[in-house]
Amino acid sequence: MKATDYTKLADSDLLVKITEEKAALAKMKFNHTVAGTENPMQMRMKRKEIARMKTVITQRKNNGK
């Protein structure tokens, strides 16, 4: 998803989505350590998605001040 797609979601939905993505990333890291993955770039993409969501939340907090 793009950052513009995340701006359409509510804060509570974003927080839930962040926790889900963090859990998926942790699982991917574990599986990569144990057996390796076909595409290690997926982990980078997950990290970037999490960062995008956190950025949207931070922007909302800063604009509210």
Secondary structure as UniProt FT lines:
FT   HELIX           3..7
FT   HELIX           11..34
FT   HELIX           41..63
//
